[in-house]
Amino acid sequence: MFAEFWNSYLAPLLGRPNRVQIAALCHRVEDGRPEVLMITSRTTKRWILPKGWPVRGTDGAGTALQEAWEEAGVKHFGPRPFRIGQYRYRKIVNGRLPVTTDVDVYAVAVEKLLDHFPEMADRERRWMSPDAAAQAVEEEQLKSILADFPALVSRARQG
């Protein structure tokens, strides 16, 4: 009840700026079809993209690569990751009230998945079609990004 009051009335009055995170939409082509790599969150075990807070000293692409490695064991190849979209969600930070968080999504081409990576004991990872991945997530804007993934990558590459 308090959370609803906070989200509906108090938080907008306080006007705090949204937090920003960077996500890695890791992808490959398998048997001529695009696939995206989904991982489980640490606590709720729901399907998400690897993501985290911006890393000091690097840009969004660098942060996306760092998160892809730490959370999913991704070894990247090809062009530098590029931004393909943004979604918004409510994140619980340190067990407190949720904060609005904008997530910049970067396309990360995957060369291979490594067997050992920092968060391997905490997460499950699974390749999915873009449509299956869209159905697996909760955030509506992320659903759209995943479902439209091939077209978004094509448009981003064209400039």
C-alpha positions as CSV (number, residue, x, y, z in Angstrom):
1,M,0.0,0.0,0.0
2,F,2.8,2.4,0.9
3,A,4.7,1.5,-2.3
4,E,1.6,2.4,-4.4
5,F,1.3,5.7,-2.5
6,W,5.0,6.4,-3.1
7,N,4.9,5.5,-6.8
8,S,1.7,7.4,-7.5
9,Y,2.1,10.5,-5.4
10,L,5.4,11.1,-3.5
11,A,8.0,10.0,-6.0
12,P,6.7,12.2,-8.8
13,L,6.5,15.2,-6.4
14,L,10.1,14.8,-5.5
15,G,11.1,14.8,-9.1
16,R,14.3,12.7,-8.7
17,P,16.0,12.0,-12.1
18,N,15.7,8.4,-13.4
19,R,18.6,6.1,-12.9
20,V,20.4,4.7,-15.9
21,Q,21.7,1.2,-16.6
22,I,23.3,-0.4,-19.7
23,A,22.1,-3.8,-21.1
24,A,23.7,-6.2,-23.5
25,L,21.4,-7.8,-26.0
26,C,23.7,-10.7,-26.9
27,H,22.9,-12.3,-30.2
28,R,24.0,-14.9,-32.8
29,V,22.6,-16.5,-35.9
30,E,22.0,-20.3,-35.6
31,D,20.8,-22.3,-38.6
32,G,20.1,-19.0,-40.4
33,R,17.9,-17.7,-37.6
34,P,18.6,-14.9,-35.1
35,E,18.8,-15.9,-31.4
36,V,19.2,-13.8,-28.3
37,L,20.8,-14.8,-25.0
38,M,18.7,-14.4,-21.9
39,I,19.8,-14.9,-18.4
40,T,18.0,-15.2,-15.1
41,S,18.1,-12.5,-12.5
42,R,19.9,-13.3,-9.2
43,T,17.0,-13.0,-6.9
44,T,13.7,-13.6,-8.7
45,K,15.1,-15.9,-11.4
46,R,13.0,-14.1,-14.1
47,W,14.4,-13.8,-17.6
48,I,16.4,-10.6,-18.2
49,L,19.2,-9.2,-20.3
50,P,22.7,-8.8,-18.8
51,K,22.7,-5.3,-17.4
52,G,24.3,-3.0,-14.9
53,W,25.2,0.5,-13.8
54,P,27.5,2.5,-16.1
55,V,31.2,1.7,-15.5
56,R,33.4,4.7,-14.8
57,G,36.0,5.2,-17.5
58,T,34.1,3.5,-20.3
59,D,31.2,4.3,-22.6
60,G,27.9,2.4,-23.0
61,A,29.4,-0.1,-25.4
62,G,32.2,-0.9,-23.0
63,T,29.8,-1.3,-20.1
64,A,27.6,-3.6,-22.2
65,L,30.6,-5.8,-23.0
66,Q,31.6,-5.9,-19.3
67,E,28.1,-6.9,-18.2
68,A,27.8,-9.6,-20.9
69,W,31.0,-11.1,-19.7
70,E,30.3,-10.9,-16.0
71,E,26.7,-12.1,-16.0
72,A,26.6,-14.4,-19.1
73,G,30.2,-15.4,-20.0
74,V,30.0,-13.8,-23.4
75,K,33.0,-13.5,-25.6
76,H,32.3,-10.8,-28.1
77,F,33.3,-10.6,-31.8
78,G,32.7,-8.3,-34.7
79,P,31.9,-4.6,-34.6
80,R,31.8,-2.6,-31.4
81,P,28.4,-2.9,-29.7
82,F,25.9,-0.3,-30.7
83,R,22.7,1.1,-29.1
84,I,19.5,-0.2,-30.5
85,G,16.9,1.0,-28.0
86,Q,15.9,1.9,-24.5
87,Y,13.3,0.6,-22.0
88,R,12.2,1.7,-18.6
89,Y,11.5,-0.4,-15.5
90,R,11.2,0.0,-11.7
91,K,14.2,-1.3,-9.9
92,I,14.4,-2.1,-6.2
93,V,17.8,-0.8,-5.0
94,N,19.2,-2.1,-1.7
95,G,15.8,-3.5,-0.6
96,R,14.2,0.0,-0.6
97,L,11.4,1.5,-2.6
98,P,11.6,1.1,-6.4
99,V,13.3,3.7,-8.5
100,T,12.6,4.4,-12.2
101,T,15.5,3.2,-14.3
102,D,16.1,3.8,-18.0
103,V,18.1,1.0,-19.6
104,D,20.1,1.7,-22.8
105,V,20.2,-1.6,-24.8
106,Y,23.3,-2.4,-26.9
107,A,23.6,-5.2,-29.5
108,V,26.5,-7.5,-28.7
109,A,27.5,-10.1,-31.2
110,V,28.5,-13.3,-29.5
111,E,31.5,-15.4,-30.7
112,K,31.1,-18.0,-28.0
113,L,29.9,-18.6,-24.4
114,L,32.6,-19.3,-21.9
115,D,32.2,-22.0,-19.3
116,H,33.7,-20.0,-16.5
117,F,32.6,-16.4,-15.7
118,P,32.1,-14.3,-12.5
119,E,28.3,-14.9,-12.0
120,M,28.1,-18.4,-13.4
121,A,26.8,-19.9,-10.0
122,D,24.1,-17.2,-9.8
123,R,22.4,-17.4,-13.2
124,E,21.0,-19.6,-15.8
125,R,21.4,-18.6,-19.5
126,R,19.5,-19.7,-22.5
127,W,19.4,-19.0,-26.2
128,M,15.9,-18.0,-27.4
129,S,14.3,-16.8,-30.6
130,P,13.5,-13.0,-30.4
131,D,9.8,-13.8,-30.1
132,A,10.3,-16.3,-27.3
133,A,12.5,-13.9,-25.5
134,A,9.9,-11.2,-25.8
135,Q,7.3,-13.5,-24.3
136,A,9.7,-14.4,-21.4
137,V,10.2,-10.9,-20.1
138,E,7.9,-8.6,-18.1
139,E,8.7,-5.1,-19.3
140,E,6.5,-4.0,-22.2
141,Q,9.2,-1.8,-23.8
142,L,11.8,-4.6,-23.6
143,K,9.2,-7.0,-25.2
144,S,9.1,-4.6,-28.2
145,I,12.9,-4.4,-28.5
146,L,13.3,-8.2,-28.4
147,A,10.4,-8.8,-30.9
148,D,11.8,-6.2,-33.3
149,F,15.4,-7.1,-32.7
150,P,16.4,-8.1,-36.3
151,A,14.8,-4.9,-37.7
152,L,16.4,-2.7,-35.0
153,V,19.9,-4.1,-35.8
154,S,19.4,-3.5,-39.5
155,R,18.3,0.1,-39.0
156,A,21.1,0.8,-36.5
157,R,23.7,-0.5,-39.0
158,Q,22.4,1.7,-41.8
159,G,22.9,4.7,-39.6
